[in-house]
Amino acid sequence: MLPFEISAAINISSQPLLDEDAELAAVYHRLRKLDPTGIRFATVLRNTIDQLLNGEATGRYEWKKLFKTEKTHAGTMVEINLQREFKFDDGDHMDYKIDGIDVDCKYSQSDGGWMIPPEALGHLCLLVWADDYKSKWSVGLLRINRQWLNGGNNRDLKLTIKSAHRDRILWLYREAELPKNILLHMSPIDRTAVFSHTSGQARVNELFRRAQGQQISRNVIRTVAQQKDYMKRVRGNGGARSALQRDGIIIMGDYESHRRIARALGLPAPREGEFVSAQVRELTDGESSKDSVLLDGKLWTLASPGDAPGLAPQLPSHKR
């Protein structure tokens, strides 16, 4: 199972685009080789959005809360962060040089809203889109042709792509899964409960109590804790792991031993930099469950809503 649900196969309808433009095909295949599953693109987009939100300093978790200037700057940050991730060379006339070919990078907050500058005419553009509300993203390539663009009256003469000609876009990944912004997608009741606490530790505890069975990233914890030592709020010895143990809640990190526990319990395994919490209960004599795990010499399974909380088992260290 891939870390993200991404369609990695080449669409048969895209073959004519590959056949008619050798440079487009070269860049396409180079990018697919660099990121065959899409995980690198998805991670860059997730991290860029979180970087803009700057939750540790602002407590923001929603794109709509960004200032206009921050939203405008998003395209530049996506361009820079993609170049850092993939180590693209600088282009001669465009942003990047990929496989020796000039490629411009254009990011849009809305699908189809890319603004194409006059200097990009005739060049390849890497078209990037991500929507935190839909938890979706797309990346495609297009050779910019003036007849495929709408007219425009803005001062910098930037144009958009006509909807009738968006079939000219060669998609690398189309509406793939963006790692979910947990705070954005929580129920209002749960989110209010998390942020109702005055201390960062209490907010982190409430987050793991309310968002069980979901992959929670470090950026989410940073936003909730709003403290420099935010990771300390997760660990044992006074952190959420020890505070929630008495409620039967375990917190699995991205260690392989913890991932095995999550999978055994039928939960999504934490990816790098993520955590998954769950309330568990001990299986009684003669009881069995297809989703169970051996911890502290006893078998454990996920607790049901009506189960009384009991002391949770200790998780193995990352070395085991």
C-alpha positions as CSV (number, residue, x, y, z in Angstrom):
1,M,0.0,0.0,0.0
2,L,1.4,3.4,-1.0
3,P,1.8,6.1,1.7
4,F,-0.7,8.2,-0.3
5,E,-3.5,7.1,-2.6
6,I,-2.1,8.3,-5.9
7,S,-2.9,7.2,-9.4
8,A,0.6,6.3,-10.7
9,A,-0.4,4.8,-14.1
10,I,0.0,6.7,-17.3
11,N,-3.4,7.6,-18.8
12,I,-3.7,6.1,-22.3
13,S,-5.3,9.3,-23.6
14,S,-2.0,11.1,-22.6
15,Q,0.1,9.1,-25.1
16,P,-0.5,11.5,-28.1
17,L,0.8,14.4,-26.0
18,L,3.9,12.4,-25.2
19,D,4.4,11.5,-28.9
20,E,4.0,15.0,-30.3
21,D,6.4,16.8,-27.9
22,A,9.8,15.2,-27.2
23,E,10.7,17.8,-24.6
24,L,7.4,17.4,-22.8
25,A,7.9,13.6,-22.8
26,A,11.5,14.0,-21.5
27,V,10.4,16.2,-18.5
28,Y,7.4,14.0,-17.8
29,H,9.5,10.8,-17.6
30,R,12.2,12.5,-15.6
31,L,9.7,13.7,-13.0
32,R,8.0,10.3,-12.8
33,K,11.4,8.7,-12.2
34,L,12.2,11.2,-9.5
35,D,8.8,10.7,-7.7
36,P,7.1,7.5,-9.0
37,T,4.5,7.5,-6.2
38,G,3.9,11.2,-5.8
39,I,4.9,11.1,-2.1
40,R,7.6,13.8,-2.6
41,F,5.3,16.2,-4.4
42,A,2.5,15.7,-1.8
43,T,4.9,16.2,1.1
44,V,6.3,19.4,-0.3
45,L,2.8,20.8,-0.8
46,R,1.7,19.8,2.7
47,N,4.8,21.3,4.3
48,T,4.5,24.5,2.2
49,I,0.9,25.1,3.3
50,D,1.9,24.4,6.9
51,Q,4.9,26.8,6.5
52,L,2.5,29.5,5.4
53,L,0.0,28.9,8.2
54,N,2.9,29.1,10.7
55,G,0.8,27.5,13.4
56,E,3.4,27.6,16.2
57,A,3.4,31.4,16.1
58,T,-0.1,32.1,15.0
59,G,-2.3,29.1,16.0
60,R,-3.8,29.2,12.4
61,Y,-4.9,26.0,10.7
62,E,-7.1,27.3,7.9
63,W,-6.0,28.8,4.5
64,K,-8.8,31.4,4.7
65,K,-7.0,33.0,7.7
66,L,-3.9,33.8,5.7
67,F,-3.4,37.5,4.7
68,K,-3.7,38.3,1.1
69,T,0.1,38.9,0.8
70,E,0.8,35.5,2.3
71,K,-1.5,33.8,-0.3
72,T,0.2,35.7,-3.1
73,H,3.6,34.5,-1.8
74,A,2.4,30.9,-1.8
75,G,3.4,30.4,-5.5
76,T,6.9,31.5,-4.8
77,M,7.2,29.2,-1.8
78,V,5.9,26.2,-3.7
79,E,8.4,27.0,-6.5
80,I,11.4,27.3,-4.0
81,N,10.4,24.2,-2.0
82,L,10.0,22.0,-5.1
83,Q,13.4,23.1,-6.3
84,R,15.0,22.3,-2.9
85,E,13.3,18.9,-2.8
86,F,14.2,17.8,-6.3
87,K,17.4,19.8,-6.7
88,F,16.4,21.2,-10.1
89,D,18.9,23.4,-11.7
90,D,18.0,27.1,-12.4
91,G,16.5,27.6,-15.8
92,D,18.0,29.9,-18.5
93,H,14.8,31.8,-19.0
94,M,12.3,29.9,-16.8
95,D,12.3,28.8,-13.1
96,Y,13.9,25.3,-13.6
97,K,16.0,23.3,-15.9
98,I,14.7,19.7,-15.9
99,D,16.6,17.1,-18.0
100,G,18.2,20.1,-19.7
101,I,14.9,21.7,-20.6
102,D,13.6,25.1,-19.3
103,V,10.4,24.7,-17.2
104,D,8.4,27.3,-15.5
105,C,6.5,26.6,-12.2
106,K,3.0,27.9,-11.7
107,Y,1.0,27.3,-8.5
108,S,-2.7,28.0,-8.1
109,Q,-5.0,27.8,-5.1
110,S,-7.9,26.9,-7.4
111,D,-7.9,24.1,-10.0
112,G,-7.5,25.8,-13.4
113,G,-6.5,29.2,-12.0
114,W,-2.9,29.2,-13.1
115,M,-1.7,32.7,-14.2
116,I,0.6,32.4,-17.2
117,P,3.0,35.3,-17.9
118,P,3.8,36.4,-21.5
119,E,7.4,35.2,-21.1
120,A,6.2,31.6,-20.7
121,L,4.8,31.5,-24.2
122,G,6.3,28.6,-26.0
123,H,7.8,27.1,-22.9
124,L,6.8,24.1,-20.7
125,C,5.0,24.9,-17.5
126,L,4.7,22.7,-14.4
127,L,1.2,23.4,-13.2
128,V,0.6,22.8,-9.5
129,W,-2.6,22.9,-7.5
130,A,-3.5,22.0,-3.9
131,D,-6.7,22.4,-1.9
132,D,-6.4,21.9,1.8
133,Y,-10.2,21.8,2.2
134,K,-10.6,19.0,-0.3
135,S,-7.3,17.3,0.7
136,K,-6.4,17.0,-3.0
137,W,-3.5,18.1,-5.2
138,S,-2.5,17.9,-8.9
139,V,0.6,18.4,-10.9
140,G,0.7,18.5,-14.7
141,L,2.8,19.8,-17.7
142,L,1.7,22.0,-20.5
143,R,3.5,23.6,-23.5
144,I,2.1,27.2,-23.4
145,N,0.4,28.2,-26.7
146,R,-1.2,31.6,-27.0
147,Q,-4.4,30.2,-28.7
148,W,-5.0,28.0,-25.6
149,L,-5.1,31.0,-23.2
150,N,-7.9,33.4,-22.2
151,G,-7.6,37.1,-22.8
152,G,-6.8,39.2,-19.7
153,N,-6.8,42.8,-18.5
154,N,-4.6,42.6,-15.5
155,R,-1.6,44.9,-15.3
156,D,1.1,42.2,-15.7
157,L,-0.7,40.7,-18.7
158,K,-0.9,37.2,-17.1
159,L,-3.5,34.9,-18.8
160,T,-5.4,31.8,-17.7
161,I,-5.8,28.5,-19.6
162,K,-9.1,28.1,-21.5
163,S,-11.2,25.3,-20.0
164,A,-11.7,23.8,-23.5
165,H,-7.9,23.4,-23.8
166,R,-7.1,21.9,-20.4
167,D,-7.1,18.5,-22.0
168,R,-3.7,19.6,-23.4
169,I,-2.3,19.3,-19.8
170,L,-0.3,16.1,-19.4
171,W,-1.0,15.1,-15.8
172,L,1.6,13.5,-13.7
173,Y,-0.8,13.2,-10.8
174,R,-4.4,14.3,-10.9
175,E,-6.5,15.0,-7.7
176,A,-4.2,12.9,-5.6
177,E,-4.5,12.7,-1.8
178,L,-3.0,15.5,0.1
179,P,-2.0,14.5,3.7
180,K,-5.0,15.7,5.7
181,N,-5.0,18.8,7.8
182,I,-6.5,17.2,10.9
183,L,-7.4,20.5,12.7
184,L,-9.2,21.8,9.6
185,H,-11.3,18.6,9.2
186,M,-12.1,18.0,12.9
187,S,-15.7,18.5,13.9
188,P,-16.3,22.1,15.3
189,I,-17.1,20.5,18.7
190,D,-13.8,18.6,18.9
191,R,-11.8,21.5,17.6
192,T,-13.3,23.9,20.2
193,A,-12.6,21.3,22.9
194,V,-8.9,21.1,21.9
195,F,-8.4,24.9,21.9
196,S,-10.5,25.6,25.0
197,H,-7.5,24.7,27.2
198,T,-5.1,27.4,28.3
199,S,-2.0,25.2,28.5
200,G,-0.2,23.7,25.5
201,Q,0.1,20.4,27.2
202,A,-3.6,20.1,27.9
203,R,-4.4,21.1,24.3
204,V,-2.1,18.3,23.0
205,N,-3.7,15.8,25.4
206,E,-7.1,16.7,24.2
207,L,-6.0,16.5,20.5
208,F,-4.9,12.9,21.0
209,R,-8.0,12.1,22.9
210,R,-10.3,13.5,20.2
211,A,-8.5,12.6,17.0
212,Q,-8.0,8.8,17.6
213,G,-7.2,6.6,14.7
214,Q,-5.9,9.4,12.5
215,Q,-2.4,10.3,11.4
216,I,-1.4,13.5,13.2
217,S,1.6,15.4,11.9
218,R,4.2,17.3,13.9
219,N,2.9,20.5,12.3
220,V,-0.5,19.9,13.9
221,I,1.1,19.3,17.3
222,R,3.2,22.4,16.8
223,T,0.0,24.4,16.1
224,V,-1.9,23.0,19.1
225,A,1.0,23.3,21.5
226,Q,2.3,26.7,20.3
227,Q,5.5,26.1,22.2
228,K,9.1,25.7,21.0
229,D,9.4,22.3,22.8
230,Y,6.2,21.0,21.3
231,M,7.5,17.4,20.9
232,K,8.1,17.2,24.6
233,R,4.3,17.4,24.9
234,V,3.9,14.1,23.2
235,R,6.4,11.9,25.0
236,G,6.1,10.1,28.3
237,N,7.5,11.5,31.5
238,G,4.8,14.2,31.8
239,G,3.7,14.4,28.1
240,A,0.6,13.1,26.5
241,R,1.7,9.5,26.5
242,S,1.9,9.3,30.3
243,A,-1.1,11.6,30.8
244,L,-3.4,9.5,28.6
245,Q,-2.1,6.1,29.7
246,R,-4.6,6.0,32.6
247,D,-7.4,6.5,30.1
248,G,-6.3,3.4,28.1
249,I,-4.9,5.6,25.2
250,I,-1.6,4.7,23.5
251,I,0.2,7.0,21.1
252,M,2.2,5.4,18.3
253,G,5.0,7.2,16.6
254,D,6.8,6.6,13.4
255,Y,9.1,3.9,14.7
256,E,8.8,0.6,12.9
257,S,7.7,-1.2,16.1
258,H,4.9,1.3,16.6
259,R,3.8,1.0,12.9
260,R,3.5,-2.7,13.4
261,I,1.3,-2.2,16.4
262,A,-0.9,0.3,14.5
263,R,-1.3,-2.2,11.6
264,A,-2.1,-5.0,13.9
265,L,-4.9,-3.0,15.5
266,G,-6.3,-2.2,12.0
267,L,-5.2,1.5,12.2
268,P,-3.3,3.6,9.6
269,A,0.4,3.4,10.4
270,P,2.1,6.6,11.3
271,R,4.2,8.0,8.4
272,E,7.4,9.9,9.0
273,G,6.8,12.7,11.5
274,E,3.3,11.4,12.4
275,F,1.5,9.9,15.4
276,V,-1.7,7.8,15.8
277,S,-3.5,7.5,19.1
278,A,-6.1,4.9,20.1
279,Q,-7.9,3.7,23.2
280,V,-7.2,0.0,23.8
281,R,-8.5,-2.7,26.1
282,E,-7.1,-6.1,27.2
283,L,-8.8,-9.1,25.6
284,T,-10.4,-11.3,28.3
285,D,-9.8,-15.1,28.6
286,G,-11.4,-16.9,25.7
287,E,-12.0,-13.7,23.7
288,S,-10.4,-13.2,20.3
289,S,-10.2,-10.4,17.7
290,K,-8.7,-10.3,14.3
291,D,-7.2,-6.9,15.1
292,S,-5.1,-7.5,18.2
293,V,-1.5,-7.0,19.4
294,L,0.7,-8.5,22.1
295,L,2.0,-5.9,24.5
296,D,3.4,-6.4,28.0
297,G,2.7,-10.1,27.6
298,K,-1.1,-9.5,27.1
299,L,-3.3,-9.3,24.0
300,W,-4.9,-5.9,23.4
301,T,-7.5,-4.7,20.9
302,L,-9.3,-1.4,20.2
303,A,-11.7,-0.3,22.9
304,S,-15.4,0.2,22.0
305,P,-17.2,3.4,22.8
306,G,-18.9,1.9,25.9
307,D,-15.7,0.3,27.4
308,A,-14.5,1.7,30.7
309,P,-11.0,3.1,30.4
310,G,-8.2,1.1,32.0
311,L,-4.5,1.5,32.2
312,A,-2.9,1.3,28.8
313,P,0.2,-0.9,28.2
314,Q,3.7,0.5,27.7
315,L,4.8,0.7,24.0
316,P,8.2,-0.7,23.0
317,S,11.0,1.8,22.5
318,H,12.0,2.8,19.0
319,K,15.0,0.4,19.2
320,R,12.7,-2.7,19.4
